[in-house]
Amino acid sequence: MTDAPSPWWQPDRHADRKPFLAARGRIKAAMRRWFDARGFTEVEAGILQISPGNEAHLHGFATQAVAIDGRQAQLYLHTSPEFAAKKLIAAGETRIVDFARVFRNRERGPLHHPEFTMVEWYRAGEPYEQLMTDCADLLRLACETTGRDVLSWRDLSCDPAEEPERLTVSQAFERHAGIDLLATVSASGATDREGLAAQASAAGLRFSGDDTWSDIYSKVLVERIEPQLGRGRATILCEYPVSEAALARPKPEDPRVAERFELYACGVELANAFGELTDPVEQRRRFEAEMAEKQRVYGERYPVDEELLAALALMPPTSGIALGFERLVMLASGARHIEDVVWTPAPDPLA
């Protein structure tokens, strides 16, 4: 005997999932109306790309392009529509949104699926704080659409009627771990691994001797901070260290941190936003650093999209955000697993 659920296509299992799938459809329709009312153009970014993304811990699916004469070249399924969307902004679009199917390898669990929907939108010429307002509006809209008073996940709840708390990463490290994070970041963005290690050790966190500053930072974030976010009301975690914001521009007031925020509800990360970096030289440097780290950790690297770097030179100041649509549907409908809100879950040949 097994306790595993029946395949999603079994009639009884589909009947259990049907209310959540219906909620998915209603939320998507409501969001489309919301974006349309604000002058956004819905676009459809191409899925096949030269690079799936150049962040060290994002993993793409590779495929082969084959010409009529048999010549081959590698392409990737995108992990985000970001690179194509930025080219559209460079081309002259100003407000765009994409309900994009995206693909991420090495990801599967209650909150992760290898194929999912990312709602990504961009506002050219607008500050990234506007995206914070967008997030609050969309949380309320999702609950209004499902008729629920709160977002919920496991034993946590979050009232979308409450204005989200805005908490800097530095404040979060101090509040939840007793760590002065920015004391370990210089004005150039360089990081002090030993300084952070000493503080993390004093806070009772365990890590390996070969862990980098970024590794230790991530452990503090995952173990001490993220579970505390979005309790009672949503949290906007903002002003990430520049080393943890490869695609975001530095804040003018403090070059140690970048214009990046993440939206949390019920301890779940829902969205990731940037004041977009548009300096192609700096973006290349960051991509190369990310790929060096990917090579160190995973033994592989992805190519850099040269057309993206060329487009950045034409791109106006822009703010952009990506929201995990299935996660929002889960929290607004009461679903417990991401596959409850995916119409046809991807096969798992490694199960």
C-alpha positions in Angstrom: 0.0 0.0 0.0 1.1 3.6 -0.6 0.0 6.9 0.8 0.9 8.8 -2.4 -2.0 10.6 -4.1 -3.5 9.1 -7.2 -2.4 10.6 -10.6 -3.8 14.0 -11.3 -5.9 12.7 -14.2 -7.9 10.2 -12.0 -11.5 11.5 -11.8 -11.6 11.5 -8.0 -8.3 13.4 -7.8 -9.3 15.9 -10.4 -12.6 16.5 -8.6 -10.6 17.4 -5.4 -8.4 19.8 -7.4 -11.2 21.4 -9.4 -12.2 24.2 -6.9 -8.6 25.3 -6.8 -8.3 25.3 -10.6 -11.5 27.3 -10.9 -10.0 29.8 -8.4 -6.9 30.0 -10.6 -9.0 30.9 -13.6 -10.9 33.6 -11.8 -7.8 35.2 -10.4 -6.1 35.2 -13.8 -9.1 36.9 -15.4 -9.2 39.5 -12.6 -5.5 40.2 -12.9 -5.8 40.7 -16.6 -8.6 43.2 -16.1 -6.4 45.0 -13.5 -3.5 45.3 -15.8 -5.6 46.4 -18.8 -7.3 49.1 -16.7 -3.8 50.6 -16.0 -2.7 50.7 -19.6 -0.5 47.6 -19.7 0.1 45.7 -22.9 0.0 42.0 -22.5 3.0 40.4 -24.4 4.2 36.8 -25.0 7.9 36.5 -24.6 9.5 33.7 -26.6 10.4 30.6 -24.5 13.5 29.6 -26.5 16.4 31.8 -25.6 20.2 31.9 -26.0 20.5 32.0 -22.2 18.0 30.8 -19.6 19.3 33.4 -17.2 22.6 34.2 -15.6 22.1 33.8 -11.9 24.3 31.2 -10.2 21.5 29.2 -8.5 19.0 29.2 -11.3 19.0 26.0 -13.5 17.6 25.8 -17.0 16.4 23.1 -19.3 18.5 22.8 -22.4 17.4 21.7 -25.9 19.0 21.5 -29.4 18.2 23.7 -32.4 18.8 21.7 -35.6 19.1 23.3 -39.0 17.9 21.7 -42.2 21.5 20.7 -43.0 21.9 19.0 -39.6 24.0 21.7 -37.9 23.2 22.0 -34.2 23.3 24.7 -31.6 22.1 24.7 -28.0 19.1 26.8 -26.8 17.4 27.0 -23.4 13.8 27.2 -22.1 13.7 30.5 -20.3 13.6 30.6 -16.5 11.9 34.0 -16.8 10.7 36.3 -19.6 13.0 39.0 -18.3 15.6 39.1 -21.0 13.0 39.3 -23.8 10.9 41.8 -21.9 13.8 44.1 -21.4 14.4 44.1 -25.2 10.8 45.1 -25.7 11.3 48.0 -23.3 14.4 49.0 -25.3 12.3 48.8 -28.4 9.9 51.4 -27.0 7.2 49.6 -24.9 6.5 51.3 -21.6 4.1 49.2 -19.6 4.1 45.5 -20.4 2.9 42.3 -18.6 3.4 38.6 -19.5 1.6 35.6 -18.0 4.6 33.6 -18.9 5.2 29.8 -18.8 8.7 29.4 -17.4 10.9 26.4 -16.7 13.3 25.7 -13.8 15.3 22.6 -13.3 16.2 21.1 -9.9 13.0 22.5 -8.4 10.1 20.3 -7.2 8.1 20.3 -4.0 5.0 21.8 -2.3 5.9 25.3 -3.5 8.1 24.5 -6.5 7.3 23.0 -9.9 9.6 22.6 -13.0 7.0 24.4 -15.2 5.0 27.2 -13.8 3.4 30.6 -14.6 5.3 33.8 -13.8 3.4 37.1 -14.0 6.1 39.6 -14.9 5.4 43.3 -15.5 7.5 46.4 -16.2 7.0 50.1 -15.8 9.4 52.3 -17.8 10.2 55.6 -16.2 8.5 54.7 -12.9 10.1 54.1 -9.5 10.3 50.6 -8.1 8.3 51.7 -5.1 5.3 51.8 -7.4 5.7 48.0 -7.7 5.2 47.7 -3.9 1.8 49.4 -4.3 1.0 47.0 -7.2 1.8 44.0 -5.0 -0.5 45.2 -2.2 -3.3 45.8 -4.7 -2.9 42.3 -6.3 -3.0 40.6 -2.9 -6.3 42.2 -2.1 -7.6 41.5 -5.6 -6.8 37.8 -5.3 -8.7 37.4 -2.0 -11.6 39.5 -3.2 -11.8 37.1 -6.2 -11.9 34.0 -4.1 -14.1 35.5 -1.4 -11.6 34.8 1.4 -10.6 37.3 4.1 -7.0 36.1 4.5 -4.2 34.5 2.6 -3.1 31.2 4.2 -0.3 28.7 4.1 0.0 25.8 6.6 -0.6 27.4 10.0 0.1 31.0 9.0 -2.3 33.7 7.7 -1.9 37.1 6.3 -4.5 39.9 6.0 -4.4 41.5 2.5 -6.4 44.5 3.8 -3.4 45.5 6.0 -0.7 47.6 4.3 2.4 45.5 3.8 5.3 46.1 6.2 8.4 47.5 4.5 11.5 45.9 6.1 15.0 46.3 4.8 17.3 43.2 4.7 19.6 44.9 7.2 16.7 45.5 9.6 15.6 41.9 9.2 19.0 40.5 10.0 19.2 42.7 13.1 15.7 41.8 14.2 15.6 38.1 13.6 19.3 37.1 13.9 21.0 39.9 15.8 23.4 40.4 12.9 24.7 43.8 11.7 24.8 42.8 8.0 25.9 46.1 6.5 29.0 46.1 8.7 30.2 43.3 6.4 29.5 45.2 3.2 31.8 48.0 1.9 30.8 51.0 -0.2 32.2 49.2 -3.2 29.9 46.2 -2.6 32.8 44.0 -1.5 31.8 41.6 1.4 33.6 40.6 4.6 33.2 36.8 4.8 35.0 36.5 8.2 33.0 39.3 9.7 29.7 37.7 8.8 30.9 34.3 9.8 31.8 35.5 13.3 28.4 37.2 13.8 26.5 34.1 12.4 28.4 31.8 14.7 27.6 34.0 17.7 24.0 33.8 16.7 24.1 30.0 16.8 24.1 29.2 13.1 26.2 26.4 11.7 28.0 26.5 8.4 31.0 25.0 6.7 34.5 26.4 6.6 34.4 26.7 2.9 31.0 28.6 2.8 31.3 32.0 1.2 29.8 35.2 2.4 26.9 34.6 0.1 26.4 31.0 1.4 26.3 32.3 5.0 24.0 35.1 4.1 21.6 32.7 2.4 21.6 30.4 5.5 20.7 33.2 7.8 17.9 34.4 5.4 16.4 30.9 5.0 16.7 29.7 8.6 16.0 32.8 10.6 14.3 35.4 8.5 12.0 34.0 5.8 9.9 32.0 8.2 9.1 35.2 10.1 8.0 37.2 7.1 4.4 37.9 6.1 2.8 36.9 9.4 -0.4 38.7 9.9 0.3 41.1 7.1 2.5 40.9 4.0 6.2 41.9 4.2 8.1 43.7 1.6 11.8 42.8 2.2 13.9 45.5 0.5 17.3 47.0 0.0 19.3 43.8 -0.7 23.1 43.9 -0.6 24.3 44.6 -4.1 26.1 41.3 -4.3 22.6 39.6 -3.9 20.9 41.7 -6.6 22.7 40.9 -9.9 20.1 42.6 -12.0 19.2 45.6 -9.9 20.7 49.1 -9.8 22.4 50.4 -6.6 20.4 52.8 -4.4 21.8 56.3 -4.9 21.7 57.0 -1.1 23.7 53.9 -0.2 25.8 52.0 -2.8 26.0 49.0 -0.4 22.4 48.0 -1.2 20.4 47.7 -4.4 16.8 48.6 -5.5 15.5 45.0 -5.0 12.6 43.8 -2.9 10.8 40.5 -2.4 7.2 40.2 -1.4 6.3 37.6 1.4 3.0 36.4 2.7 2.7 33.5 5.3 6.4 32.9 5.1 6.2 32.3 1.3 8.1 34.4 -1.2 5.6 35.6 -3.8 7.5 38.1 -5.9 10.9 39.5 -6.7 11.3 43.1 -8.0 14.1 45.4 -9.2 14.9 48.9 -10.1 16.5 47.5 -13.3 20.2 47.8 -13.9 20.7 49.4 -17.4 24.5 49.7 -17.5 25.7 47.1 -19.9 29.3 47.1 -18.7 28.3 46.6 -15.1 25.7 44.0 -16.1 28.3 42.0 -18.0 30.6 42.1 -15.0 27.8 40.8 -12.7 26.8 38.1 -15.1 30.4 36.9 -15.4 30.7 36.8 -11.6 27.5 34.9 -11.3 28.6 32.4 -13.9 32.0 31.9 -12.2 30.1 31.1 -9.0 27.9 28.7 -10.9 31.0 27.0 -12.3 32.4 26.7 -8.8 29.3 25.2 -7.2 27.7 23.2 -10.1 30.5 22.8 -12.7 28.6 24.5 -15.5 27.8 27.9 -16.8 25.4 29.5 -19.3 26.2 31.9 -22.2 25.6 35.6 -21.9 22.9 37.0 -24.1 24.9 39.6 -26.1 21.7 41.1 -27.6 20.4 41.8 -24.0 23.5 43.7 -23.2 23.2 45.7 -26.4 19.5 46.4 -25.6 20.3 47.7 -22.1 22.2 50.6 -23.7 18.8 51.7 -25.2 16.7 50.9 -22.2 15.2 53.8 -20.1 15.1 53.7 -16.3 12.6 50.9 -15.6 11.2 48.9 -12.8 10.3 45.3 -13.2 8.8 42.5 -11.1 8.1 38.7 -11.3 5.3 37.1 -9.3 4.8 33.4 -8.8 1.2 33.0 -10.0 0.6 29.5 -8.6 1.9 30.5 -5.2 -0.5 33.5 -5.1 -3.4 31.2 -6.2 -2.5 28.7 -3.5 -2.5 31.3 -0.7 -5.7 32.9 -1.9 -7.6 29.6 -2.4 -6.3 27.5 0.5 -4.5 24.9 -1.6 -1.8 22.9 0.1 0.4 21.9 -2.8 1.4 23.7 -6.0 0.2 20.7 -8.1 -3.4 21.4 -6.8 -3.4 24.7 -8.8 -1.6 23.4 -12.0 -4.0 22.0 -14.6 -1.6 19.3 -15.9 1.4 18.8 -13.6 4.6 17.9 -15.3 5.7 14.2 -15.2 8.4 13.3 -12.7 10.7 10.7 -14.3 13.0 10.8 -11.3 10.4 10.0 -8.7 
